[in-house]
Amino acid sequence: MKRILSLFSVLFFVTLVTFVMTDLAPSDSAEMYYLSKGITPSEEVLNETRHEMGLDKNIVVRYVDWLNDFVHGDLGYSYHYGQDVNQQMLSKLPNTLKLAMFSFVVVLAFSIPLGIYSATHRHSLINSILKNIAFLGLSLPNFWLALLLILLFSVKIQLFPVISGSSLKGLVLPVCCLSFPLICSYTRMIQNAILEQLNQDYVIGLKARGMKQSEILLKHVLPHVFTTLSSLLGLSIGHLLGGTAIIETIFSYQGLGNMVVEAIRYRDYPIIQAYAIYMALIYVFVNLFVDIFQQVLNPRLRRRFNEKKVKN
């Protein structure tokens, strides 16, 4: 309940900072609205449009008006896209969710077995190769990786389309760009977490009783590791949903990230503000879910929570 109540303060802070920062931009929505259509408006037309958009009011008044509309479920009207902001956001949200979820599944599918293999074969040649690949993956900017993949697989080999559509084939390159750095990161983290657990006294005791290493890993070590990593996995979901802007723009993928980059270009304040709120909501609720999930998995956290309830 405390986390849910803190959501309101987080949203207020996010909206306030976003509103102030967008207001500091050198040009406003009225000017960019006409420039995007190739029209050079007179000062009189600009002032009239600013009055219609409410841009001639004080920033405090505009923020209070927007906040009042937001409380009533109205996120405003997008002048660039020509429709209600809620409708525009909801039309792009499924594409971003699909891209983020595919990337997250790929991250889990590769990082878990690679992390386990690296921990159990520390001195092998393959582990050395994986270590170097992980270092490379963490060092490469994802936008450079995206351009490299386009050059290789779209231009040279022509295996995948340059512009990503809604098909699975069009998702391959964007998913690779988003998941590759996370796979490298999680492989190293899972390896280190497993190695840390293997040095614990309870593992030494289980080995002394004759339990096989594979059984120790599956029944005892991995549950500890995944409980520890669950909070980081939750943050990764938020990162994938909120950090797709550059990748979506490079691949012309019609998601929230591509939409907000275009909105920033045209000073479409209602879209920018709504995007900030959507991302804040996603991060807060994902972290809340991870906290609950950790209490379900970890009996020590449940015990502490029950002890606090008894004291209260």
N, C-alpha and C positions, 0 to 999 in steps of 0.2 A: 504493500500500500504506500509506503514511503517513496519507493521508486516511481510509482504511478503518479503520485502527487508532485514529485520533482520534475515530471515531464512538462508541467505547465511553465515552470521557471526556465527550463531549457528552451522550450519553444519561444518564449518571450525574448530571451537573450538572442536567439538565432534570428528571429524576425527583425529585431531592433538593429543588430549589427548589419544584416543584409540590406535593410532599408537605407541606413545611413551611407553605406559604401556605394550603393548604386546611385544615390543622390549626388555623390562627389564626382561622378563621371562628367567629362567635359561637354557632352551633348545630351539632350533629353529625348524622350520617346517621340515627341511631336516632330522634332527635326529629323530623326532617323526614320520615322514613318514615311515621310515624303521622299527622303533620299533613297530609300529602298525601292520606291516606285519610279525613280528617275525624274522626280519633280523637284524643281528649285522654288520653294514657296517664298512669298513676300513676308515681311515682318508682321504685317497685319493678319495674314492667314495663319502664321505660326502662333501668334498671340491668341487668336480665336480657338485654334486646336488645343493649345495649352490650357485654355479655360475649360474646354469640354472635357479634357483629361484630368482636370483638377491640379495641373502642375503649377498653376500660378499661386496656389496656397502655400502657407508656411509648412515646412517639413514636419513639424510637430502635429499640425492639424491634419496633414495628409496621412501620417502614420496612425493617428487615433481613428480617423475615418476607416482606414484599411483594416485596423485591428477590430473595429466594431463589425465590419462586414465579414471578417474571418470567423468571428465568434458565431455568426449566424450562418456559417457554411458557404459564404460567397467569397471566392478567391479572386474575383475580378474578371475583367474581359481582356483578352489578348488582342491588341491592335495589329500586331504583325500577322498572326494566324487567322484573325477575324472570327474568333469564336470564344465561348466561355472557357476559362482556364481549367476548370475541373474536367470538362470534356476533353480538352487537348491533352492534359496530363494522363488521364485514364486511357486515352487512345494509344499513348506511347509506352505506358507502364508494362503491359504484357510482354513487349519485345525485350525490354531491359531485364525483366524477371527471367525470361527464357534464356537469355545470354548469361546472366549471372548464375542461374541454377545449373546449366550445362557445365560452366567453368568450375563450379564448386564440386560437382560430381567427378569431373576429371581430376581435380586436385586430390580428392580423397582416394580415387582409384589408383593413382600412381604414387602418391607420397607415402601412404601407409605401407604397402609392400616394400617400396624402396628403402624406407626408414628402418623397417625390421631387418631387411637384408644387410644394410650398412652396419647395423648394430651387431649382428651375429657373424659378420664376415669383415671385421675391421681391418685385417691385414691382407685382404685379397686385392688383386689388380683391379677388379671391377669396382670395388669400393673407392679406390684411388681415382678412377675415371669419374665415378659419380660425384666425388668431392669436388673435382675440378669443374665439372659441368654445373654443379650447384653454385660454385663461386662465380662462374660466368653468368648464370641466369640471374643472380642477385645484382650483378654489376650492370647489366644491359638495361637501358631505358626502354620501357615497353613501346613507345612510339617509334623508336629506331628499329626494334624487333619487328614491329608491324610493317614498316616500309621494306625491311629486308625480306620478310615472308611474301609480301606482294610481288617484289621483284623476282623472287625465285619461283614461287608456285603459281603466280598469276600471269606474269609477263613472260618468263623464260619457258617454264614447263606448261603453262596454261591449264593447270589441273583444277584450280579453284577460281571463282569469279573475283574480280577486283572490287566490285560493289556488292556488298552482302545483302542478300534478300532474306525472305522468311524461310527458305529451304534449309535443310540440314547441311548441305554442301556449302552454302554461303556462311554458315556459322563456324566452320572449322577453323579458319584463320583467326577470327576475333577470339574464339575460345582458347586457342593456343597462346595468343598474346597475353590474355588475362591470367591463364592458369600456370604458365611456365614459371614465372617468378615465384608464385606461391608454392608450387611443387618443390622447387629448389629450397625454399625456406622451411617448409614443413618436413621435408626429408631429413634435413639437418636437425631440426628440433625433436622429431620423433626418435632419431638415432641417439641424440644426447639424453633424452628422457629415459629411453630403454636402458642405456648404459648406466645411468644413475641408479635405476631400480635394481639392476643386476648386481650392484655392489652393496645392496642393503642386506642386513642380517637375516631377514626372513627368507630371502632367496638362497643364501648360503645354507640355512637350515633345511630348506626344501631339497636342495641338492644332496645334503648329507643323508636325507631319508631315502634317497634313490629315485626321486621324481625326475622324469625326463625334462630336458631343457625346453622342448616344444610345448610340453604341458605347462611348465612354469610360465612361459611367455603368454600362452593363450588364457590361462585361468587366473593368473595373479599379476603379472607385469603389465600387460596391455590395459586392463581396467584402470590401473593407477595412472598410466600414461594418458589415456583418453579423458579421464576426469580432469587432469591438469591442462590438457590442450583444448578442452571444450570451450573455454572462454576465448581463446585465440581463434578458434573456428568461427565463433559467433561474430567476432570483429571482422573476420575475413568476408563473411556474408555482407556485412555493411560496406566493407571496402569494395567488393565486387559490384554492388548495386550503385554506390556513389562514385566509384572511380572509373566508370566505363566511358566517360565523356570523350577523352582523347581517342580511344580505340574506336568508338562509334563514329566519331567525326572522320577519322582516316578511312574507315571502310564504308562510309555513308550508310551506316546502319541506323534505321529509323527507330531509335529509342529515346529515353529521357535525356541521356547525355548529349547526344547530337542536337536535340531540341533546345537544351539550355544554352549550348554554345552559340547557336544561332540567335537565341533570345538575348544573350549578352551583346552580341554584335549589333543588334538593332535596338538595344536599350528597352527591351520589353519587360518592364519592371514586374508586372503581375506574374509572369512566367518564372522569372528569377526567384521571386519571393516564395512562390508555391513550391518550386523545386527544393529550396532550402528547407522548407517545412517537411516535405516528403522525406528527405534524407535524414533529418533530425528524428522524425518519427520512427523510421526504419532502424536507426542505430539504437535508440532508446528501447524499443520493444524487443529487438534481437538480444540486446544485453540482458534485459529482464528475463527473457525466455532462457538464456544460458544460465543465469543465476538459479532459476527454478530447476533446470535440468541437472545442474551440479548438485543441488540438494537431494535430488532423487537418486543420483548415482553414488554420492559420497555419504556414507552413514555418519561420519564424524560431523559434517555440516548439519545434518538433520538433528543429531544429538545436541549440538550447540543451540540450534534454533528452538528446540523443545525446552532446553534449560532456561532460555531467555523468557519463553512463554510462562513457565512455572514461576520464575522470579517476579514477573510483572503481575 
